[in-house]
Amino acid sequence: MSAVPGQTVGPFFHLGLEYDAMNELVPPGNPKAVRLHGTVRDGNGDPVPDAVLEIWQADPQGAVLRQPGSLRRDGWTFTGWGRAATGADGHYQFFTLEPGATEPGTAPFFAVTVFARGLMDRLFTRAYLPDVPELSSDPLLSAVAEDRRHTLITTREPDGLVFDVRLQGDDETVFLTYPRLRDAWS
Amino acid sequence: MESSQADINREIEAAAQQPGGPQPKLDYPSYRSSILRHPKQPPHLIDPESVELWAPAFGHRDVAVDEADLTIQHAGTPIGERIVVTGRVLDGDGHPVANQLVEVWQANAAGRYRHQRDQHPAPHDPNFTGVGRMLTGPDGTYRFQTIKPGPYPWRNHLNAWRPAHIHFSLFGTDFTQRLVTQMYFPGDPLFPLDPIYQSITDPKARDLLIAQYDHEVTTPEWSTGYRWDVVLTGTHRTPLESDIEETA
């Protein structure tokens, strides 16, 4: 069957996609909360103030929880999914838990989807945890050119895990496609 | 100098000579805002792993039943042509995507969004927000009541008008099926003029975004109706019984 094509999220997505605590997979005050944040930039290096990111992740034990409750947070249930829009400075942030490895010996990552005004279709990428020995044997990271590998790995800073997204240009983020999408990309 | 519609038409015509696939061209300069916002490197092909083989779950805890009626969110009745939009969400193999979240947003009947960045001087409707949410049923069916949105100007070029549309956000059963798109109405005269719609250069793929009028989904003496089925890309994982169970 032919898949329906995507279209840009447009300039007014806040109207339809925003809701309370959408970027708080855990409450910011949770002692185990980690801040995952960064800036989305365009081909000129300018911040993109109308982008929206979604993350989907395992819990710290590596379990893929399929719990409802992402739209009405109860402050307790960890659903593993959240959404954050960029502000006027192109910056976004999530409060979450660090994902664990879903299989022994693999490198944990956040699965990330990026949408923006001016971006015709959504983009997929990964944000790996830094400082994990398994990064060196990860099949994706090993297959990506060495000078672009860092675009997939968060950096640990005093104010959280940083994951910047560059839509175009120097340091363009590595975006992903999958076998069943391959033929659907232009 | 600001481009005219005639300039844009020429660009659309030229781009159509180099057809892309069934998805929009990310590099489509007649949508001016795409020029600096499309990746220039090809996407890296991988087999999905780990969480990518699963989609987030939503349930009745997340979405109230009345969120599927955009005409009852205020004290009064919104102005405009009352319509029902319904259809099924299917995966690329034709399996229904059950109990999954559908989010919609749209302009009002005058073509105005309830959003501070919308400066189009058409009237706001105090009785219309233009936001709905629903869960698909066991057979993948979604359904909502709304009013038909109007076309609106968007300053991509001089006197640029978007065809009337409703924004849709959809999830499948795995992460890779995530889709945000726009549903259009049949016979819109603005189709050939719109760079966003025309960024899909395959006409058959473009047609998949157009709902069909369906008298079967009208409500007598109340509303007209449109049907629009959404086929997502294929799953990378054999759907399990648990995918179609009620998770709420």
Contacts between the chains, C-beta under 8 A, distances in Angstrom:
chain1	res1	chain2	res2	distance
A	1	B	90	6.8
A	1	B	92	5.7
A	1	B	93	7.2
A	1	B	94	5.5
A	1	B	231	4.8
A	2	B	22	6.4
A	2	B	204	7.3
A	2	B	205	6.8
A	2	B	208	6.3
A	2	B	231	6.3
A	3	B	22	7.0
A	3	B	92	5.8
A	3	B	231	5.4
A	3	B	232	6.1
A	3	B	233	4.6
A	3	B	234	7.9
A	4	B	179	6.8
A	4	B	181	6.0
A	4	B	208	4.8
A	4	B	209	6.6
A	4	B	230	5.2
A	4	B	231	5.5
A	4	B	232	7.3
A	5	B	22	5.8
A	5	B	23	5.0
A	5	B	24	5.9
A	5	B	181	6.6
A	5	B	200	4.8
A	5	B	205	5.1
A	5	B	206	7.3
A	5	B	208	6.5
A	5	B	209	6.6
A	6	B	23	6.3
A	6	B	24	6.3
A	6	B	179	5.8
A	6	B	180	6.1
A	6	B	181	5.1
A	7	B	24	6.6
A	7	B	167	8.0
A	7	B	180	7.1
A	7	B	181	4.5
A	7	B	182	4.2
A	7	B	196	6.2
A	7	B	197	7.8
A	7	B	209	7.1
A	8	B	24	7.9
A	8	B	31	7.5
A	8	B	34	7.9
A	8	B	180	7.9
A	8	B	196	6.1
A	9	B	167	7.3
A	9	B	180	5.1
A	10	B	167	6.4
A	10	B	182	7.7
A	11	B	115	7.7
A	11	B	117	5.7
A	11	B	118	7.9
A	12	B	105	6.9
A	12	B	113	4.5
A	12	B	115	4.3
A	12	B	117	6.7
A	12	B	118	6.3
A	12	B	167	7.9
A	13	B	105	7.2
A	13	B	167	7.2
A	14	B	115	6.5
A	15	B	105	4.8
A	15	B	113	6.0
A	15	B	114	6.1
A	15	B	115	5.0
A	15	B	129	7.6
A	15	B	130	6.4
A	15	B	131	5.8
A	16	B	103	5.6
A	16	B	104	6.5
A	16	B	105	2.5
A	16	B	106	8.0
A	16	B	130	7.7
A	16	B	131	5.2
A	16	B	167	5.8
A	16	B	169	6.9
A	17	B	103	6.3
A	17	B	105	7.4
A	17	B	169	6.4
A	42	B	36	4.1
A	42	B	37	5.3
A	43	B	35	7.5
A	43	B	36	3.8
A	43	B	37	7.2
A	43	B	40	7.9
A	44	B	36	5.7
A	46	B	36	7.6
A	48	B	37	6.9
A	54	B	178	7.5
A	56	B	51	5.4
A	56	B	54	7.9
A	56	B	55	7.7
A	56	B	56	5.8
A	56	B	175	5.5
A	57	B	51	5.9
A	58	B	50	6.8
A	58	B	51	5.6
A	64	B	50	7.4
A	64	B	51	5.4
A	64	B	54	5.0
A	66	B	54	6.5
A	66	B	56	7.3
A	66	B	57	4.1
A	66	B	247	6.7
A	67	B	57	6.3
A	68	B	57	5.3
A	68	B	58	5.3
A	68	B	59	3.2
A	68	B	60	7.8
A	68	B	61	5.1
A	68	B	62	5.5
A	68	B	247	5.7
A	68	B	248	5.8
A	69	B	59	7.5
A	69	B	61	5.7
A	69	B	62	6.5
A	70	B	56	6.0
A	70	B	58	6.6
A	70	B	62	6.5
A	71	B	58	6.5
A	71	B	62	3.7
A	71	B	63	6.6
A	71	B	101	7.6
A	71	B	133	7.5
A	72	B	61	5.8
A	72	B	62	5.5
A	79	B	56	6.5
A	79	B	57	7.6
A	80	B	51	7.3
A	80	B	56	6.7
A	81	B	56	3.6
A	99	B	51	7.8
A	102	B	49	7.9
A	102	B	50	4.2
A	102	B	51	6.8
A	103	B	50	7.1
A	106	B	49	7.5
A	106	B	50	6.9
A	109	B	50	7.3
A	109	B	51	8.0
A	111	B	50	7.8
A	111	B	51	5.0
A	111	B	52	5.3
A	111	B	175	5.3
A	113	B	175	7.8
A	113	B	178	5.4
A	115	B	180	5.8
A	116	B	37	5.9
A	117	B	33	5.9
A	117	B	37	7.8
A	118	B	31	7.0
A	118	B	33	3.1
A	118	B	34	5.0
A	118	B	35	7.9
A	118	B	36	7.5
A	118	B	37	3.9
A	119	B	26	7.2
A	119	B	34	7.0
A	119	B	37	5.0
A	119	B	38	6.9
A	120	B	24	4.0
A	120	B	25	6.7
A	120	B	26	5.0
A	120	B	28	6.1
A	120	B	31	7.0
A	120	B	34	5.9
A	120	B	38	7.0
A	120	B	196	7.7
A	120	B	199	5.4
A	121	B	23	5.9
A	121	B	24	5.4
A	121	B	26	6.3
A	122	B	178	6.1
A	122	B	179	7.4
A	122	B	180	5.8
A	123	B	39	6.9
A	123	B	43	7.7
A	124	B	43	7.7
A	124	B	175	7.7
A	124	B	176	7.0
A	124	B	178	7.7
A	139	B	46	7.6
A	140	B	44	7.3
A	140	B	46	5.4
A	143	B	44	7.2
A	143	B	46	7.6
A	144	B	44	6.2
A	148	B	41	7.8
A	167	B	36	7.5
A	167	B	37	5.0
A	167	B	38	7.0
A	167	B	39	6.2
A	168	B	36	6.0
A	168	B	37	6.6
A	168	B	38	6.2
A	168	B	39	5.8
A	168	B	40	5.8
A	169	B	40	7.6
A	172	B	39	5.7
A	172	B	40	6.5
A	172	B	41	5.5
A	173	B	39	7.4
A	174	B	41	7.4
A	174	B	44	5.4
A	175	B	39	5.5
A	175	B	41	7.6
A	175	B	43	4.7
A	175	B	44	7.0
A	176	B	43	5.7
A	176	B	44	5.5
A	176	B	45	7.7
A	176	B	46	5.7
A	177	B	43	3.9
A	177	B	44	7.1
A	177	B	45	5.3
A	177	B	46	7.8
A	178	B	45	7.2
A	178	B	46	6.6
A	178	B	47	7.1
A	178	B	48	5.1
A	178	B	52	7.5
A	178	B	176	4.5
A	178	B	236	6.4
A	179	B	45	7.1
A	179	B	47	6.5
A	179	B	236	6.9
A	180	B	92	6.3
A	180	B	176	6.8
A	180	B	233	5.2
A	180	B	234	4.0
A	180	B	235	7.4
A	180	B	236	6.0
A	181	B	176	6.2
A	181	B	233	5.3
A	182	B	45	5.9
A	183	B	21	6.5
A	183	B	22	8.0
A	184	B	21	6.2
A	184	B	22	6.0
A	184	B	23	4.7
A	184	B	233	6.1
A	185	B	21	6.4
A	185	B	23	5.8
A	185	B	43	6.2
A	186	B	20	3.6
A	186	B	21	5.0
A	186	B	23	5.4
A	186	B	24	6.8
A	186	B	25	4.5
A	186	B	26	6.4
A	186	B	27	8.0
A	186	B	201	8.0
